[in-house]
Amino acid sequence: MTRDPLASISAFKTPQTQPLPGRTDQVKNAAGGYVFAKDVWARLEDFLILGTTGGTYYVGQDQLTTDNANVLFQAIAEDGPRVVEMLTDISTARPSRAPKQRPALFALAAAYARGDADARAAAKLALPKVARTTDHLAQFFGYYKNLGGKPTAHGTAPVAGRSLRTALASWFLSGRVEDVAFRACKARQRKTPQGEAFDLRDVLRIAHPKADSPERGVLLGWIAGNVSDDEARDVLESVDRFLTAKAVTTVDQAVRVIAEARVPWEFLPDAMLREPKVWDALIDTVGMTALIRNLARMTSIGTLKPMNSATSRAAARLTDRDQLLKARIHPMDAWLAMRVYASGRSRPNPRADEQRWAPVPAILDALEETYELSFGTVEPSGKRLLVAVDSSGSMSWGSVTAGGSPLGTPYEVGCAMAVMLARIEKGNVHVIDVDNSVHASKVTPRTNLREIASWLPSGGGTDLSLPFTWAQREQLAVDGIVLFTDNETWSGRQHASQALDSYRRTVSPSARVVVAAMTATGHTIGDPADAGVLNIAGLDASLPLVVNGFIRN
């Protein structure tokens, strides 16, 4: 008897290479499977958090960048103020939600260049919040020139209307005068993303800010070159400390200024920051975040060496529980620091030479303890979790990066996050690997994060319905299921949303699902109409807390 082809149409078991019956909101992913297309706002959020550096196994970096830029422009056309609100929330969140500030600055520049009057008004208020440093301001300025400038014989020039001039002026007028002076002293000059010189003095010529106090007038005049150093240092403490630090010409002078005036490292002449003894002194005075961020620099110039005093003192600070809690170092921040330092290389600026260093084992050990201690303020949800890490072939391609340093493959990053969740939730987490079958995971709450780098994914196809069908078959009742994936599913005989529905009907009706994407592809296996499914970007630095809150509530 000839088989009835209509019998293959099922609302409960549909091959992933076919769309769900009756659903028009699915698209074909790069691997050939049908998934849900994220709406423009979900895709924009992914871009603002993840950026597009590195691409994916199926989509190159250039194409991914173009696709996400077009999503941004579409969102600005739909609701520019909403774009500005979203990028501001992500940029200013504590702990940080995004490993890089550049996507937010690019989006802010696009809102000025492509947005309507309301978008520009929102961007004007957001600029001093998002562009918090001279480097940020230089990036914003360069992006704006590309998107809203005009061509010249030597490149591009900004079109500075009243709104942009007011926004640039607000960078100098927002906040305490001493805070602005401190920012200006830390960096007067930077480079735009195009590699062009950028100076705060040039910004003043464009913005023409009007001082709201005599002290701010002195500061603006000093930056513009119209107020002498002596007059400025008499009024502004930051300028006095900056000029004192800049006047040093020897290592001994620099060490004395650090000890007596406790000047920040950014105030010192560049030549002094290449001296091992200077950083030896700074180890005891810089903030915890600055200490962590400069470990690679101190190693490359020879301050940190095996078995020396500087290494011992740095390690002691990195393992001081009280200092870590006071600085609010999050486990994700500690993990990122450990992976960046262990990589031995960084290239935060694509135009600059790659920086290299030989990691000191004692510092790596200390960073591992930093990671352990940073869990001190994290409260478990008390819920039962199944964590599934996509171990298909595409998850082994490329490297997730932070600050120009490779953190590992998407699979490694997914496993590291699984370890964090297992550690936070203690005995209430079970972890599996999935490709086109389910595999036992090596992850435990006590997994040493160094060993993850040697793990290889199973490398099969991708069937992300398996966490749900496996949990149903095992009658594993959980409160939440967390997936770390690139969403390039294609090989299953059933869609993940169908499998989740079946699991809920037979095992755990209220189970919630978090789908954490390792790359900003714009796809998800999570049905956007399902209020019990949360689609997030996998590199969100507050991911464990987000999962905790979503599953708990």
C-alpha positions as CSV (number, residue, x, y, z in Angstrom):
1,M,0.0,0.0,0.0
2,T,1.4,3.4,-0.9
3,R,2.2,5.4,2.1
4,D,0.1,8.5,2.6
5,P,2.5,11.5,2.4
6,L,0.2,13.6,4.6
7,A,0.8,11.2,7.4
8,S,4.3,12.6,7.8
9,I,2.9,16.0,8.9
10,S,2.9,16.0,12.7
11,A,2.6,18.7,15.3
12,F,4.5,16.5,17.7
13,K,7.4,15.1,15.8
14,T,8.7,17.2,12.9
15,P,12.2,16.7,11.4
16,Q,14.4,19.7,12.2
17,T,15.2,20.0,8.5
18,Q,11.5,21.0,8.0
19,P,9.6,23.9,9.6
20,L,7.0,23.3,12.3
21,P,3.5,22.9,10.8
22,G,1.6,26.1,10.8
23,R,4.5,28.2,12.1
24,T,5.6,31.1,9.8
25,D,8.2,32.5,12.2
26,Q,10.9,29.9,11.6
27,V,13.9,30.3,9.3
28,K,16.6,28.0,8.0
29,N,19.9,28.3,9.9
30,A,23.3,28.0,8.4
31,A,23.4,24.3,9.0
32,G,20.1,23.6,7.2
33,G,17.8,23.2,10.2
34,Y,14.8,25.2,11.0
35,V,14.9,27.4,14.1
36,F,13.1,30.4,15.4
37,A,14.2,33.7,14.1
38,K,14.9,36.1,16.9
39,D,13.1,39.4,16.5
40,V,15.2,42.5,15.8
41,W,15.4,43.5,19.5
42,A,16.7,40.1,20.7
43,R,19.2,40.1,17.8
44,L,20.3,43.6,18.8
45,E,20.8,42.6,22.4
46,D,23.0,39.7,21.3
47,F,25.1,42.0,19.1
48,L,25.5,44.6,21.9
49,I,26.7,41.8,24.3
50,L,28.7,39.5,22.0
51,G,29.7,41.7,19.0
52,T,30.7,39.8,15.9
53,T,34.4,39.1,16.2
54,G,35.5,35.7,15.0
55,G,32.3,34.6,13.2
56,T,31.0,31.1,13.5
57,Y,31.6,27.7,11.9
58,Y,29.0,28.4,9.3
59,V,29.1,32.2,9.0
60,G,32.2,34.3,8.5
61,Q,33.1,37.4,10.6
62,D,32.5,39.9,7.8
63,Q,29.1,38.5,6.9
64,L,28.1,38.3,10.6
65,T,29.2,41.9,11.1
66,T,27.2,43.1,8.1
67,D,24.1,41.2,9.2
68,N,24.2,42.6,12.7
69,A,24.8,46.1,11.5
70,N,21.8,45.9,9.4
71,V,19.8,44.6,12.4
72,L,21.0,47.7,14.3
73,F,19.9,50.1,11.5
74,Q,16.5,48.4,11.3
75,A,16.0,48.8,15.1
76,I,17.0,52.5,14.9
77,A,14.5,53.0,12.2
78,E,11.8,51.3,14.2
79,D,12.5,52.9,17.6
80,G,15.7,54.8,18.0
81,P,15.2,55.8,21.7
82,R,14.6,52.1,22.6
83,V,18.0,51.3,21.0
84,V,19.7,53.9,23.1
85,E,18.0,52.7,26.2
86,M,19.0,49.1,25.5
87,L,22.7,49.9,24.8
88,T,22.9,52.1,27.9
89,D,21.5,49.4,30.1
90,I,23.9,46.8,28.8
91,S,26.9,49.2,28.9
92,T,26.3,50.5,32.4
93,A,25.3,47.2,34.1
94,R,27.3,46.0,37.1
95,P,28.6,43.4,36.8
96,S,29.3,44.1,33.1
97,R,27.0,42.4,30.7
98,A,29.3,42.8,27.7
99,P,33.0,41.9,27.4
100,K,33.6,44.8,25.0
101,Q,32.3,48.4,24.9
102,R,32.7,48.9,21.1
103,P,29.3,47.4,20.0
104,A,27.5,49.8,22.3
105,L,29.6,52.8,21.1
106,F,29.0,51.8,17.5
107,A,25.2,51.6,18.2
108,L,25.3,55.0,19.9
109,A,27.1,56.6,16.9
110,A,24.6,54.9,14.6
111,A,21.7,56.4,16.6
112,Y,23.2,59.8,16.0
113,A,23.9,59.2,12.3
114,R,20.7,57.3,11.4
115,G,18.2,58.2,14.0
116,D,15.4,60.8,14.1
117,A,15.3,63.8,16.5
118,D,14.1,61.6,19.4
119,A,16.9,59.1,18.9
120,R,19.5,61.9,18.8
121,A,18.0,63.4,22.0
122,A,18.2,60.1,23.8
123,A,21.8,59.6,22.5
124,K,22.8,63.0,23.7
125,L,21.8,62.1,27.3
126,A,23.5,58.7,27.0
127,L,26.9,59.7,25.7
128,P,28.6,60.6,29.0
129,K,27.2,57.4,30.5
130,V,28.4,55.1,27.8
131,A,31.6,56.9,26.7
132,R,33.1,56.9,30.1
133,T,36.7,57.3,29.1
134,T,38.7,59.2,26.5
135,D,39.2,56.0,24.7
136,H,35.5,55.4,24.6
137,L,34.9,58.9,23.3
138,A,37.5,58.4,20.6
139,Q,35.8,55.2,19.4
140,F,32.4,56.9,19.4
141,F,33.8,59.8,17.4
142,G,35.4,57.6,14.8
143,Y,32.3,55.5,14.3
144,Y,30.2,58.6,13.9
145,K,32.5,60.0,11.3
146,N,32.1,56.8,9.3
147,L,28.4,56.7,9.6
148,G,27.4,60.4,9.6
149,G,30.4,62.4,8.5
150,K,31.3,63.8,5.1
151,P,34.1,62.8,2.8
152,T,37.2,65.1,2.6
153,A,40.4,65.0,0.7
154,H,42.1,63.4,3.7
155,G,39.3,61.0,4.7
156,T,36.1,62.0,6.6
157,A,35.1,64.8,8.8
158,P,32.3,64.9,11.3
159,V,29.1,66.8,10.6
160,A,28.7,68.5,14.0
161,G,25.1,69.8,14.4
162,R,23.8,71.4,17.5
163,S,22.8,68.0,19.1
164,L,26.2,66.4,18.6
165,R,28.0,69.5,19.9
166,T,25.8,69.5,23.0
167,A,26.4,65.8,23.5
168,L,30.2,66.2,23.2
169,A,30.0,69.1,25.6
170,S,28.1,67.0,28.2
171,W,31.2,64.7,28.4
172,F,33.0,67.6,30.0
173,L,30.0,69.0,32.0
174,S,28.5,65.8,33.5
175,G,29.5,64.8,37.0
176,R,31.9,66.3,39.5
177,V,34.7,68.6,38.2
178,E,37.3,66.4,39.9
179,D,35.9,63.3,38.2
180,V,36.1,64.9,34.8
181,A,39.6,66.2,35.6
182,F,40.7,62.7,36.6
183,R,39.4,61.2,33.3
184,A,41.1,63.9,31.3
185,C,44.4,63.4,33.1
186,K,44.3,59.6,32.6
187,A,44.1,60.1,28.9
188,R,44.2,63.3,26.8
189,Q,44.9,61.6,23.5
190,R,43.8,58.3,21.9
191,K,43.2,56.8,18.4
192,T,39.9,56.4,16.7
193,P,38.9,52.9,15.3
194,Q,40.3,54.2,11.9
195,G,43.7,54.9,13.5
196,E,43.3,58.7,13.4
197,A,44.7,60.9,16.2
198,F,42.1,62.1,18.7
199,D,42.7,64.8,21.3
200,L,40.3,66.2,23.9
201,R,41.4,69.7,22.9
202,D,40.0,69.1,19.4
203,V,36.7,68.0,20.9
204,L,36.5,71.2,22.9
205,R,36.9,73.2,19.7
206,I,33.9,71.4,18.3
207,A,31.7,71.3,21.4
208,H,32.3,74.8,22.9
209,P,31.1,73.8,26.4
210,K,30.1,76.6,28.8
211,A,31.6,76.1,32.3
212,D,29.0,75.9,35.1
213,S,31.5,76.9,37.8
214,P,34.9,78.6,38.1
215,E,36.6,75.2,38.8
216,R,35.2,73.7,35.6
217,G,36.2,76.8,33.8
218,V,39.8,76.3,34.9
219,L,39.7,72.7,33.8
220,L,38.3,73.4,30.4
221,G,40.8,76.2,29.9
222,W,43.7,73.9,31.0
223,I,42.6,71.2,28.5
224,A,42.4,73.8,25.8
225,G,45.8,75.2,26.6
226,N,44.5,78.6,27.8
227,V,45.2,78.1,31.5
228,S,48.7,77.4,32.9
229,D,49.7,74.3,34.7
230,D,50.4,76.3,37.9
231,E,46.9,77.9,37.9
232,A,45.2,74.5,37.2
233,R,47.1,72.6,39.9
234,D,46.2,75.2,42.5
235,V,42.5,74.5,41.8
236,L,42.2,70.9,40.9
237,E,43.8,68.0,42.9
238,S,43.8,65.6,40.0
239,V,45.7,68.0,37.9
240,D,48.2,68.6,40.7
241,R,48.8,64.8,41.1
242,F,49.0,64.3,37.4
243,L,51.6,67.0,36.9
244,T,53.6,65.7,39.8
245,A,53.6,62.2,38.3
246,K,54.4,63.5,34.8
247,A,57.4,65.4,36.1
248,V,59.2,62.3,37.2
249,T,62.3,61.4,35.1
250,T,63.7,58.4,37.1
251,V,62.5,55.2,38.4
252,D,63.3,56.2,42.0
253,Q,61.2,59.4,41.6
254,A,58.3,57.4,40.2
255,V,58.4,54.9,43.1
256,R,58.5,57.7,45.6
257,V,55.5,59.5,44.0
258,I,53.5,56.2,44.0
259,A,54.2,55.7,47.7
260,E,53.6,59.3,48.8
261,A,50.9,60.6,46.5
262,R,49.4,57.2,45.6
263,V,49.0,58.4,42.0
264,P,47.2,56.0,39.6
265,W,49.3,54.2,37.1
266,E,47.7,56.1,34.2
267,F,49.2,59.4,35.4
268,L,52.8,58.2,35.1
269,P,54.9,58.9,31.9
270,D,54.8,56.0,29.4
271,A,58.5,55.4,29.9
272,M,58.0,54.7,33.6
273,L,55.3,52.1,32.8
274,R,57.9,50.0,31.0
275,E,60.0,49.8,34.2
276,P,59.6,46.6,36.3
277,K,60.4,48.5,39.6
278,V,57.5,50.9,39.0
279,W,55.0,48.2,38.7
280,D,56.5,46.5,41.7
281,A,55.5,49.6,43.7
282,L,52.1,49.8,42.0
283,I,51.2,46.3,43.0
284,D,50.4,47.5,46.5
285,T,48.4,50.6,45.5
286,V,46.3,50.0,42.4
287,G,42.7,48.8,42.7
288,M,41.9,45.2,42.5
289,T,40.4,45.5,39.0
290,A,43.4,47.4,37.8
291,L,45.7,44.8,39.3
292,I,43.9,42.0,37.5
293,R,43.9,43.8,34.2
294,N,47.6,44.6,34.3
295,L,48.9,41.1,35.2
296,A,49.9,40.5,31.6
297,R,51.8,43.8,31.3
298,M,53.6,43.2,34.6
299,T,54.6,39.7,33.3
300,S,55.8,40.8,29.9
301,I,58.1,43.5,31.3
302,G,59.5,41.2,34.0
303,T,57.9,42.6,37.2
304,L,56.2,39.2,37.8
305,K,58.7,36.3,37.7
306,P,58.7,32.9,39.4
307,M,59.5,33.1,43.1
308,N,60.1,36.9,43.4
309,S,58.6,39.4,45.9
310,A,56.4,41.1,43.4
311,T,54.7,37.8,42.4
312,S,54.2,36.9,46.1
313,R,52.6,40.2,46.9
314,A,50.4,40.2,43.8
315,A,49.3,36.6,44.6
316,A,48.5,37.6,48.1
317,R,46.2,40.4,47.0
318,L,44.5,38.2,44.4
319,T,43.7,35.7,47.1
320,D,42.5,38.2,49.8
321,R,38.9,37.4,50.3
322,D,38.0,40.8,51.8
323,Q,39.5,42.7,49.0
324,L,37.8,40.6,46.4
325,L,34.4,41.0,48.0
326,K,34.9,44.7,48.4
327,A,35.8,45.0,44.7
328,R,32.8,42.8,43.8
329,I,34.9,40.5,41.6
330,H,32.4,38.1,40.0
331,P,33.3,34.5,39.2
332,M,32.9,35.3,35.5
333,D,35.3,38.2,35.8
334,A,37.8,36.0,37.5
335,W,37.4,33.2,34.9
336,L,37.9,35.7,32.1
337,A,41.0,37.1,33.8
338,M,42.4,33.6,34.2
339,R,41.8,32.6,30.6
340,V,43.2,35.8,29.2
341,Y,46.4,35.6,31.3
342,A,46.8,31.9,30.6
343,S,46.5,32.5,26.8
344,G,49.8,34.4,26.8
345,R,48.7,36.7,24.1
346,S,46.4,39.6,23.4
347,R,45.6,42.0,20.6
348,P,42.9,44.3,21.8
349,N,43.6,46.8,18.9
350,P,43.6,45.1,15.5
351,R,46.0,47.7,14.2
352,A,48.6,47.1,16.9
353,D,51.1,44.4,17.3
354,E,50.1,41.3,19.2
355,Q,51.3,41.4,22.9
356,R,52.8,38.2,24.3
357,W,53.9,37.0,27.7
358,A,54.9,33.8,29.5
359,P,52.3,33.2,32.3
360,V,53.8,32.8,35.7
361,P,52.5,29.6,37.3
362,A,52.1,31.2,40.8
363,I,49.8,33.9,39.3
364,L,47.7,31.3,37.5
365,D,47.3,29.5,40.7
366,A,46.3,32.7,42.5
367,L,43.8,33.5,39.8
368,E,42.2,30.1,40.2
369,E,41.8,30.9,43.9
370,T,40.4,34.3,42.9
371,Y,37.8,32.4,41.0
372,E,37.1,30.1,44.0
373,L,36.8,33.0,46.4
374,S,34.6,35.1,44.2
375,F,31.7,32.7,44.7
376,G,31.4,34.1,48.3
377,T,28.4,36.3,47.6
378,V,26.6,34.2,45.1
379,E,23.4,32.7,46.4
380,P,22.2,29.4,44.9
381,S,18.6,29.3,43.5
382,G,17.8,26.0,45.4
383,K,16.4,24.7,42.1
384,R,17.2,21.5,40.2
385,L,19.0,22.1,36.9
386,L,19.9,20.1,33.8
387,V,22.7,21.7,31.9
388,A,23.3,20.6,28.4
389,V,26.5,21.7,26.5
390,D,26.3,21.4,22.7
391,S,29.3,19.2,21.8
392,S,28.7,19.1,18.0
393,G,31.4,19.8,15.5
394,S,30.5,23.4,15.0
395,M,31.2,24.1,18.7
396,S,34.8,23.2,18.2
397,W,35.4,25.8,15.5
398,G,37.0,29.2,16.1
399,S,37.7,30.9,19.4
400,V,35.6,33.1,21.7
401,T,37.7,36.1,22.5
402,A,37.8,38.9,25.1
403,G,40.1,41.9,24.8
404,G,41.8,40.3,21.8
405,S,42.7,37.2,23.8
406,P,41.4,33.8,22.9
407,L,39.3,32.2,25.7
408,G,38.7,28.9,24.0
409,T,36.3,27.3,21.6
410,P,32.5,27.7,22.1
411,Y,32.5,24.2,23.6
412,E,35.2,25.2,26.2
413,V,33.3,28.3,27.1
414,G,30.1,26.4,27.4
415,C,31.8,23.8,29.7
416,A,33.3,26.6,31.8
417,M,29.9,28.1,32.3
418,A,28.5,24.7,33.2
419,V,31.1,24.4,35.9
420,M,30.1,27.8,37.3
421,L,26.5,26.8,37.5
422,A,27.4,23.4,39.0
423,R,29.5,25.2,41.6
424,I,26.8,27.7,42.5
425,E,24.0,25.2,42.7
426,K,26.1,22.5,44.3
427,G,24.3,19.1,44.2
428,N,21.3,20.4,42.3
429,V,22.9,20.3,38.8
430,H,23.4,17.5,36.3
431,V,25.5,18.2,33.2
432,I,25.3,16.4,29.8
433,D,26.9,16.8,26.4
434,V,24.7,16.6,23.3
435,D,25.4,16.3,19.6
436,N,23.1,13.8,17.8
437,S,23.1,11.7,20.9
438,V,23.6,12.3,24.7
439,H,27.0,11.9,26.2
440,A,28.2,11.9,29.8
441,S,29.9,15.2,30.7
442,K,33.1,15.6,32.6
443,V,31.9,18.7,34.4
444,T,31.5,18.6,38.2
445,P,31.4,21.4,40.7
446,R,35.1,20.8,41.5
447,T,36.3,20.6,37.9
448,N,39.6,22.4,37.5
449,L,39.1,25.0,34.9
450,R,42.5,24.5,33.4
451,E,41.7,21.0,32.3
452,I,38.7,22.1,30.2
453,A,41.1,23.4,27.6
454,S,42.2,19.8,26.8
455,W,38.6,18.6,26.4
456,L,37.3,17.9,22.8
457,P,33.7,17.8,21.9
458,S,32.2,14.6,20.6
459,G,31.9,16.3,17.2
460,G,28.8,14.8,15.7
461,G,25.7,16.5,14.2
462,T,23.4,18.7,16.2
463,D,20.1,17.7,17.7
464,L,19.0,20.1,20.5
465,S,15.8,18.3,21.1
466,L,17.9,15.7,23.0
467,P,18.1,17.3,26.4
468,F,14.3,17.2,26.6
469,T,13.8,13.7,25.2
470,W,16.6,12.4,27.4
471,A,15.2,14.0,30.5
472,Q,11.7,12.6,29.6
473,R,13.0,9.1,29.1
474,E,15.0,9.2,32.3
475,Q,12.0,10.8,34.1
476,L,14.4,13.4,35.4
477,A,12.2,16.1,37.0
478,V,14.0,19.5,37.0
479,D,13.0,23.1,37.5
480,G,15.2,24.4,34.7
481,I,17.2,23.3,31.7
482,V,20.1,25.4,30.5
483,L,21.6,24.9,27.0
484,F,24.9,26.3,25.8
485,T,24.9,26.2,22.0
486,D,25.4,28.0,18.7
487,N,21.8,27.1,17.8
488,E,22.9,25.4,14.5
489,T,20.6,22.4,15.1
490,W,19.5,20.3,12.2
491,S,19.8,16.5,12.7
492,G,16.9,15.6,14.9
493,R,13.6,14.0,14.0
494,Q,11.8,16.4,16.3
495,H,12.1,20.1,17.0
496,A,13.4,21.2,20.4
497,S,10.2,23.1,21.1
498,Q,8.1,20.0,20.5
499,A,10.3,17.9,22.7
500,L,10.1,20.5,25.5
501,D,6.3,20.5,25.3
502,S,6.3,16.7,25.6
503,Y,8.7,16.8,28.6
504,R,6.5,19.4,30.3
505,R,3.3,17.4,29.7
506,T,4.7,14.1,31.1
507,V,7.4,15.0,33.7
508,S,7.8,18.6,34.8
509,P,5.0,21.0,33.8
510,S,6.7,24.2,35.1
511,A,10.2,23.6,33.8
512,R,11.9,26.7,32.6
513,V,14.5,26.8,29.8
514,V,17.5,29.1,29.3
515,V,19.1,29.0,25.8
516,A,22.6,30.7,26.0
517,A,24.0,31.4,22.5
518,M,27.8,31.4,22.0
519,T,27.5,33.5,18.9
520,A,25.2,36.3,17.7
521,T,23.7,34.4,14.7
522,G,20.1,35.7,15.2
523,H,18.6,32.2,15.7
524,T,17.4,30.3,18.7
525,I,15.8,26.9,19.4
526,G,13.6,28.6,22.0
527,D,10.1,29.4,21.0
528,P,9.8,33.2,21.4
529,A,6.1,32.7,22.2
530,D,7.0,30.6,25.3
531,A,7.2,32.7,28.4
532,G,9.1,29.8,30.1
533,V,12.0,30.1,27.7
534,L,14.7,32.8,28.1
535,N,17.0,33.4,25.2
536,I,20.3,35.1,26.2
537,A,23.8,35.8,24.9
538,G,26.2,33.2,26.4
539,L,29.0,35.7,27.3
540,D,26.8,37.7,29.6
541,A,29.2,38.2,32.5
542,S,26.3,38.0,34.9
543,L,25.0,34.8,33.3
544,P,24.9,32.7,36.5
545,L,22.8,35.3,38.3
546,V,20.5,35.7,35.3
547,V,19.9,31.9,35.2
548,N,19.5,31.9,39.0
549,G,16.8,34.6,38.9
550,F,14.9,33.2,35.9
551,I,14.7,29.7,37.3
552,R,13.9,30.9,40.8
553,N,11.0,33.1,39.7
